[in-house]
Amino acid sequence: MWAGGSLATGSVYNAMALFSLFFLTQIAGISPALAGTLLLVTKAYDAITDPLMGAISDRTNHKAGRRRPYLLIGSVLLGVSFALFFNTPELSGGALVAMVLFLLLLQSTGYTVFAVPYLAMAPDIAKTYDARTRLMSLRVGFLIVGVMLGSVGGPYIVGLADEPRAGYSLLGTSLGAFVVVCGFLAYRGTASVESGDSLTVAKARQSGVMSSFTDMVSVFSHRPFRLLTLVKLLQLVVLALALACTPYFFQYVLKRPPADIGAYLMTFSLTGLASIPAWRMLIARFGKREVYMISIFGYGIGLCTWWLWAPGEPEVYFYGRAAVLGILSNGTLLCALSLLPDTMEFDRLASRRNREGVMSGVFTTVEKISGALGPFVIGILLQATGLIAGRDPSIVQPESALNAIHLGVSLVPALVCFAALPVLWRYDLGPQRLRAMREAAGEPA
């Protein structure tokens, strides 16, 4: 039941990545540059609230547990704010901007209040190494289902209504209610979890809230983590760029209904899942960094093929791209996740401190910021090329905007892929170096 909480975060994160910019510009009527800026501002806000929420949950002393109350509070805030966002009233001018900013900040707050304590509960639920592996395997499974609910189910829900605004209203209401239910089940299912003794809470209180921020800065002093974080940022920006531009691409360039977005992303997701055993074998044979570089390069080439699209192209190419890109994207994600524990061990051996939670928090913040950079860049690009924003998504767009949309799903994210390669090439933390550090520390190699 705890792992099922990932259904909430996965579905909301991906639904927002896919639809937030399009909804703000083509349904709410906000200019692309302003819409992208609003999304970016709220994620910068997350960089402050994430470590703060972690410190607050560490210092909480409640009869229900240090973390559990926030599952309930956070899921209600997240679900209600998500529903309200996609039901934004038809305002105009400053009133509309103020309302959208308020709802985005409320949603960011709800996500943080739920997700940060939620992730911190895993060691309290599973006490041993093997038990934690089983627990996190469950969480990953639920997370993937949540991702598909947001990115695959979302377009189908929007397409159920006869009118676009009604479709987004249905998406917000149904998925928002689903989030609240998931949070309640995670709260109820963890009633028997012991969340640390009074001494642990006292030590957390003595450490002070600001220590969370200083630790976040200090982990970047280690080169492997710094380089991996930058690569991860670029990798997630690629995904955010493509997702933010996808609704425009399907609506105005491909001229396909929202349900086809779901079909495309379903193919993307399922082929990616099926490729996991093959990627694991490749990593075992050639090494993590090398396979990571190959998968990033291949993903960039695959994105470039969208630039070659032309009307009348065979349908098999549409789903073929989805399958190939899904496989390569999953390879990049798997490599990034497999390298992160290595950098955590490097930090522990070099600093003589256990800061895995801090490093995980940094990765979470990077995910949020990169998720907003994509819509921000696409918003600026569409604004500069004359996209017509309004409350009727069937508006005929100028050729310059159509070309920008085409670039936004192909060459622009591909260039970001290629920019990550020289950064990853400098990453030099391999098994031999870790083995030498263990020996120097007197640990088993």
C-alpha positions as CSV (number, residue, x, y, z in Angstrom):
1,M,0.0,0.0,0.0
2,W,2.9,2.3,0.6
3,A,4.4,1.6,-2.9
4,G,1.0,2.4,-4.4
5,G,1.6,6.0,-3.4
6,S,3.8,6.2,-6.5
7,L,0.7,6.0,-8.6
8,A,-0.1,9.5,-7.4
9,T,3.3,11.1,-8.1
10,G,3.9,9.3,-11.4
11,S,0.5,10.2,-12.9
12,V,0.5,13.9,-11.9
13,Y,4.2,14.5,-12.9
14,N,3.7,13.1,-16.4
15,A,0.3,14.6,-17.0
16,M,1.7,18.0,-16.1
17,A,4.8,17.5,-18.3
18,L,2.6,16.6,-21.2
19,F,-0.3,19.0,-21.0
20,S,0.5,22.0,-18.7
21,L,2.0,24.3,-21.4
22,F,-0.5,23.4,-24.0
23,F,-3.4,23.9,-21.6
24,L,-2.1,27.3,-20.5
25,T,-1.6,28.6,-24.0
26,Q,-4.4,27.0,-26.0
27,I,-7.2,26.6,-23.4
28,A,-6.5,29.3,-20.8
29,G,-5.1,31.8,-23.4
30,I,-1.8,32.8,-21.8
31,S,1.1,33.7,-24.0
32,P,3.7,30.9,-24.5
33,A,6.6,32.7,-23.0
34,L,4.6,33.8,-19.9
35,A,3.2,30.3,-19.5
36,G,6.7,28.7,-19.6
37,T,8.0,31.3,-17.1
38,L,5.2,30.5,-14.7
39,L,6.0,26.8,-14.8
40,L,9.7,27.5,-14.3
41,V,9.1,29.8,-11.3
42,T,7.2,27.2,-9.4
43,K,9.9,24.6,-9.9
44,A,12.5,27.1,-8.6
45,Y,10.3,27.3,-5.6
46,D,10.6,23.5,-5.2
47,A,14.3,23.8,-4.9
48,I,13.7,25.6,-1.6
49,T,10.7,23.6,-0.3
50,D,12.1,20.1,-0.9
51,P,15.0,20.2,1.6
52,L,12.9,22.2,4.0
53,M,10.1,19.6,3.9
54,G,12.7,16.9,4.5
55,A,14.0,18.7,7.6
56,I,10.4,19.3,8.9
57,S,9.5,15.6,8.5
58,D,12.7,14.6,10.3
59,R,11.8,16.9,13.2
60,T,8.1,16.0,13.5
61,N,7.0,14.1,16.6
62,H,3.4,12.9,16.0
63,K,1.5,10.0,17.4
64,A,0.8,8.8,13.8
65,G,4.5,8.9,13.0
66,R,7.0,11.4,11.7
67,R,6.1,11.0,8.0
68,R,2.5,9.6,7.8
69,P,0.5,12.7,8.5
70,Y,2.1,14.4,5.5
71,L,0.9,11.6,3.2
72,L,-2.7,12.6,3.9
73,I,-2.1,16.4,3.9
74,G,0.0,16.3,0.8
75,S,-2.2,14.1,-1.3
76,V,-5.3,16.2,-0.6
77,L,-3.3,19.4,-1.5
78,L,-1.9,17.8,-4.6
79,G,-5.2,16.2,-5.8
80,V,-7.3,19.3,-5.2
81,S,-4.8,21.7,-6.8
82,F,-4.3,19.5,-9.8
83,A,-8.1,19.4,-10.3
84,L,-8.4,23.2,-9.9
85,F,-5.5,23.8,-12.3
86,F,-7.3,22.0,-15.2
87,N,-10.5,23.8,-14.2
88,T,-9.0,27.3,-14.2
89,P,-11.9,29.8,-14.6
90,E,-12.1,31.8,-17.8
91,L,-10.4,35.0,-16.4
92,S,-8.2,37.4,-18.3
93,G,-5.1,39.6,-17.8
94,G,-3.5,39.8,-14.4
95,A,-6.3,38.0,-12.6
96,L,-5.7,34.9,-14.8
97,V,-1.9,35.0,-14.3
98,A,-2.4,35.4,-10.5
99,M,-4.8,32.5,-10.4
100,V,-2.5,30.2,-12.4
101,L,0.5,31.1,-10.4
102,F,-1.4,30.4,-7.1
103,L,-2.6,27.0,-8.3
104,L,0.9,26.0,-9.6
105,L,2.5,27.0,-6.3
106,L,-0.3,25.1,-4.4
107,Q,0.3,22.1,-6.6
108,S,4.1,22.2,-6.0
109,T,3.5,22.5,-2.3
110,G,1.2,19.5,-2.3
111,Y,3.7,17.4,-4.3
112,T,6.5,18.3,-1.9
113,V,4.5,17.7,1.3
114,F,3.5,14.3,0.0
115,A,6.6,13.1,-2.0
116,V,9.5,14.0,0.3
117,P,8.2,12.3,3.5
118,Y,6.9,9.5,1.4
119,L,10.3,8.6,0.0
120,A,11.9,9.0,3.4
121,M,9.6,6.2,4.8
122,A,11.3,3.3,2.9
123,P,14.0,2.6,5.6
124,D,11.4,2.5,8.3
125,I,9.2,0.0,6.3
126,A,11.9,-2.3,5.2
127,K,14.7,-2.9,7.8
128,T,17.1,-5.0,5.8
129,Y,19.0,-4.7,2.5
130,D,17.1,-7.4,0.7
131,A,13.7,-6.2,2.1
132,R,14.4,-2.7,0.8
133,T,15.3,-4.2,-2.7
134,R,11.9,-5.9,-2.8
135,L,10.1,-2.8,-1.5
136,M,11.7,-0.5,-4.1
137,S,11.0,-3.0,-6.8
138,L,7.3,-2.7,-5.9
139,R,7.6,1.1,-5.9
140,V,9.2,1.1,-9.4
141,G,6.4,-1.1,-10.7
142,F,3.7,1.3,-9.4
143,L,5.7,4.3,-10.6
144,I,5.7,3.0,-14.1
145,V,2.0,2.4,-14.0
146,G,1.5,5.9,-12.7
147,V,3.6,7.3,-15.5
148,M,1.5,5.5,-18.1
149,L,-1.7,6.7,-16.4
150,G,-0.5,10.3,-16.8
151,S,1.1,10.2,-20.2
152,V,-1.0,7.5,-21.9
153,G,-4.3,7.6,-20.0
154,G,-4.3,11.4,-19.9
155,P,-4.8,11.9,-23.7
156,Y,-7.5,9.3,-23.8
157,I,-9.4,11.1,-20.9
158,V,-9.1,14.5,-22.7
159,G,-10.4,12.9,-25.9
160,L,-13.5,11.6,-24.2
161,A,-15.2,15.0,-24.1
162,D,-16.7,16.7,-27.2
163,E,-15.1,20.0,-26.3
164,P,-11.4,20.5,-25.4
165,R,-11.9,22.6,-22.2
166,A,-14.4,19.9,-21.0
167,G,-11.8,17.2,-21.7
168,Y,-9.2,18.9,-19.6
169,S,-11.7,19.5,-16.8
170,L,-12.5,15.8,-16.8
171,L,-8.7,15.0,-16.7
172,G,-8.2,17.3,-13.7
173,T,-11.2,16.1,-11.7
174,S,-10.7,12.4,-12.3
175,L,-6.9,12.3,-11.8
176,G,-7.1,14.7,-8.9
177,A,-9.6,12.4,-7.1
178,F,-7.4,9.4,-7.9
179,V,-4.4,11.1,-6.2
180,V,-6.3,11.7,-3.0
181,V,-7.4,8.1,-2.9
182,C,-3.8,6.8,-3.4
183,G,-2.6,9.1,-0.7
184,F,-5.3,7.9,1.7
185,L,-4.5,4.2,1.0
186,A,-0.7,4.9,1.5
187,Y,-1.6,6.6,4.8
188,R,-3.8,3.8,6.0
189,G,-1.5,1.0,4.9
190,T,1.5,2.4,6.8
191,A,-0.4,2.7,10.2
192,S,1.9,0.0,11.8
193,V,5.2,1.5,10.6
194,E,7.6,2.7,13.3
195,S,9.2,5.9,12.2
196,G,12.3,6.3,14.4
197,D,12.8,6.7,18.2
198,S,12.7,9.9,20.2
199,L,16.5,10.1,20.2
200,T,16.5,10.2,16.3
201,V,14.0,13.0,16.3
202,A,15.9,14.9,18.9
203,K,19.1,14.7,16.9
204,A,17.3,15.9,13.8
205,R,15.9,18.9,15.7
206,Q,19.4,19.8,17.0
207,S,20.9,19.7,13.5
208,G,18.7,22.5,12.4
209,V,16.7,23.0,9.2
210,M,19.5,24.9,7.4
211,S,21.7,21.9,7.5
212,S,19.6,20.4,4.7
213,F,20.6,23.3,2.4
214,T,24.3,23.2,3.3
215,D,24.5,19.5,2.7
216,M,22.8,19.9,-0.7
217,V,25.6,22.3,-1.7
218,S,28.4,20.3,-0.2
219,V,27.7,17.1,-2.1
220,F,28.5,18.9,-5.4
221,S,32.1,19.2,-4.3
222,H,32.6,15.6,-5.5
223,R,33.2,15.5,-9.3
224,P,31.4,12.2,-10.1
225,F,28.1,13.3,-8.5
226,R,28.4,16.7,-10.1
227,L,28.9,15.4,-13.6
228,L,26.2,12.7,-13.2
229,T,23.7,15.3,-12.0
230,L,24.5,17.6,-14.9
231,V,24.0,14.7,-17.4
232,K,20.8,13.7,-15.6
233,L,19.6,17.3,-15.9
234,L,20.3,17.4,-19.6
235,Q,18.7,14.0,-20.1
236,L,15.5,15.0,-18.3
237,V,15.4,18.4,-20.2
238,V,15.3,16.3,-23.4
239,L,12.3,14.4,-22.2
240,A,10.6,17.6,-20.9
241,L,11.1,19.4,-24.2
242,A,9.7,16.5,-26.2
243,L,6.7,16.1,-23.9
244,A,5.9,19.8,-23.7
245,C,5.9,20.0,-27.5
246,T,4.0,16.8,-28.2
247,P,0.4,18.1,-27.9
248,Y,1.2,21.0,-30.3
249,F,2.9,18.6,-32.7
250,F,0.0,16.2,-32.8
251,Q,-2.6,19.0,-33.0
252,Y,-1.1,21.3,-35.6
253,V,1.6,19.3,-37.5
254,L,0.5,15.7,-37.5
255,K,-3.2,16.7,-37.3
256,R,-4.0,13.7,-35.1
257,P,-6.5,13.5,-32.2
258,P,-5.4,13.4,-28.5
259,A,-6.0,9.6,-28.3
260,D,-3.2,9.1,-30.7
261,I,-0.8,10.7,-28.2
262,G,-1.8,7.9,-25.8
263,A,-1.2,5.2,-28.5
264,Y,2.2,6.6,-29.3
265,L,3.3,6.9,-25.6
266,M,1.8,3.4,-24.9
267,T,4.1,2.0,-27.6
268,F,7.0,4.1,-26.2
269,S,6.5,2.8,-22.7
270,L,5.8,-0.9,-23.3
271,T,8.8,-1.3,-25.7
272,G,11.0,0.5,-23.1
273,L,9.9,-1.9,-20.4
274,A,10.5,-5.0,-22.6
275,S,14.0,-3.8,-23.3
276,I,15.2,-3.8,-19.7
277,P,16.8,-7.3,-19.7
278,A,18.7,-6.5,-22.9
279,W,20.0,-3.2,-21.4
280,R,21.1,-5.1,-18.3
281,M,23.1,-7.6,-20.4
282,L,24.7,-4.7,-22.4
283,I,25.7,-2.9,-19.2
284,A,27.3,-6.1,-17.8
285,R,29.2,-6.6,-21.0
286,F,30.4,-3.1,-21.9
287,G,30.1,-1.0,-18.7
288,K,27.6,1.6,-17.4
289,R,29.2,4.8,-18.8
290,E,29.8,3.3,-22.3
291,V,26.3,2.0,-22.6
292,Y,24.9,5.3,-21.3
293,M,26.8,7.2,-24.0
294,I,25.6,4.9,-26.8
295,S,22.0,5.1,-25.6
296,I,22.0,8.9,-25.4
297,F,23.6,9.2,-28.8
298,G,21.1,6.8,-30.3
299,Y,18.2,8.6,-28.7
300,G,19.4,11.9,-30.2
301,I,19.6,10.3,-33.6
302,G,16.1,8.9,-33.2
303,L,14.7,12.3,-32.3
304,C,16.3,13.8,-35.4
305,T,14.2,11.4,-37.5
306,W,11.1,13.3,-36.6
307,W,12.5,16.2,-38.5
308,L,12.3,14.0,-41.6
309,W,8.5,13.5,-41.2
310,A,6.3,14.5,-44.1
311,P,2.6,14.2,-44.8
312,G,1.6,10.8,-46.1
313,E,4.4,9.0,-44.3
314,P,3.5,5.3,-43.7
315,E,1.9,4.6,-40.3
316,V,4.5,2.0,-39.5
317,Y,7.1,4.8,-39.2
318,F,4.9,6.5,-36.6
319,Y,4.9,3.5,-34.3
320,G,8.4,2.5,-35.3
321,R,9.8,5.7,-33.9
322,A,7.8,5.3,-30.7
323,A,9.3,1.8,-30.2
324,V,12.9,2.7,-31.0
325,L,12.8,5.9,-28.9
326,G,11.1,4.1,-26.0
327,I,13.9,1.5,-26.0
328,L,16.7,4.1,-26.1
329,S,15.1,6.3,-23.6
330,N,14.7,3.5,-21.1
331,G,18.4,2.6,-21.6
332,T,19.4,6.2,-20.6
333,L,17.2,6.1,-17.5
334,L,18.5,2.7,-16.4
335,C,22.1,3.7,-16.8
336,A,21.5,6.9,-14.8
337,L,19.9,5.0,-12.0
338,S,22.6,2.4,-11.9
339,L,25.4,5.0,-11.7
340,L,23.8,7.0,-8.8
341,P,24.6,4.4,-6.1
342,D,28.2,4.4,-7.3
343,T,28.4,8.2,-6.7
344,M,26.7,7.7,-3.3
345,E,29.4,5.2,-2.3
346,F,32.1,7.5,-3.6
347,D,30.7,10.3,-1.4
348,R,30.5,8.1,1.7
349,L,34.1,6.9,1.2
350,A,35.5,10.4,0.5
351,S,33.6,12.3,3.1
352,R,33.2,9.6,5.8
353,R,29.5,10.6,6.0
354,N,26.3,8.9,4.9
355,R,24.4,11.5,2.8
356,E,22.4,9.2,0.5
357,G,19.2,11.0,1.5
358,V,20.7,14.4,0.6
359,M,21.9,13.2,-2.8
360,S,18.5,11.6,-3.5
361,G,16.9,15.0,-2.6
362,V,19.2,16.7,-5.1
363,F,18.2,14.3,-7.8
364,T,14.6,14.9,-7.0
365,T,15.0,18.6,-7.2
366,V,16.9,18.2,-10.6
367,E,13.9,16.2,-11.9
368,K,11.5,19.0,-11.0
369,I,13.6,21.8,-12.4
370,S,14.3,20.0,-15.6
371,G,10.6,19.2,-16.0
372,A,10.0,23.0,-16.0
373,L,13.0,23.9,-18.2
374,G,11.4,22.0,-21.1
375,P,8.1,24.0,-21.2
376,F,10.0,27.2,-20.5
377,V,12.3,26.7,-23.6
378,I,9.4,25.6,-25.8
379,G,7.3,28.5,-24.6
380,I,10.0,31.0,-25.5
381,L,10.5,29.3,-28.9
382,L,6.8,29.4,-29.7
383,Q,6.4,33.0,-28.6
384,A,9.3,34.1,-30.8
385,T,7.8,32.3,-33.8
386,G,4.3,33.7,-33.5
387,L,2.2,30.9,-32.0
388,I,-1.3,32.2,-31.6
389,A,-2.5,31.5,-28.0
390,G,-6.2,31.5,-27.3
391,R,-9.1,29.5,-26.0
392,D,-9.7,27.6,-29.2
393,P,-7.1,25.0,-29.9
394,S,-8.3,24.6,-33.5
395,I,-6.9,28.0,-34.4
396,V,-4.8,27.9,-37.7
397,Q,-1.2,28.6,-36.7
398,P,1.4,30.4,-38.8
399,E,4.0,28.5,-40.7
400,S,6.8,29.9,-38.5
401,A,5.1,28.4,-35.4
402,L,4.6,25.0,-37.1
403,N,8.3,24.9,-38.0
404,A,9.2,25.7,-34.4
405,I,6.9,23.0,-33.1
406,H,8.6,20.5,-35.6
407,L,12.0,21.6,-34.3
408,G,10.8,21.3,-30.7
409,V,10.1,17.5,-31.0
410,S,13.2,16.7,-33.1
411,L,16.4,18.8,-33.5
412,V,16.1,20.9,-30.3
413,P,16.0,18.0,-27.9
414,A,18.5,16.1,-30.0
415,L,21.0,18.8,-29.6
416,V,20.6,18.7,-25.8
417,C,21.2,14.9,-26.1
418,F,24.5,15.5,-27.9
419,A,25.5,18.2,-25.4
420,A,25.4,15.6,-22.6
421,L,28.0,13.4,-24.3
422,P,31.1,15.4,-23.5
423,V,30.0,15.8,-19.9
424,L,29.5,12.0,-19.5
425,W,32.8,11.4,-21.2
426,R,34.5,13.2,-18.3
427,Y,32.8,10.9,-15.7
428,D,35.6,8.5,-14.6
429,L,34.2,6.7,-11.6
430,G,34.6,3.0,-12.4
431,P,34.7,-0.2,-10.4
432,Q,38.5,-0.2,-10.1
433,R,38.5,3.3,-8.5
434,L,35.8,2.3,-6.0
435,R,37.6,-0.9,-5.1
436,A,40.8,1.1,-4.4
437,M,38.9,3.5,-2.2
438,R,37.4,0.7,-0.2
439,E,40.8,-0.9,0.4
440,A,42.2,2.5,1.5
441,A,39.3,2.8,4.0
442,G,39.9,-0.7,5.3
443,E,36.7,-2.1,3.9
444,P,36.2,-5.3,2.0
445,A,37.0,-4.7,-1.7
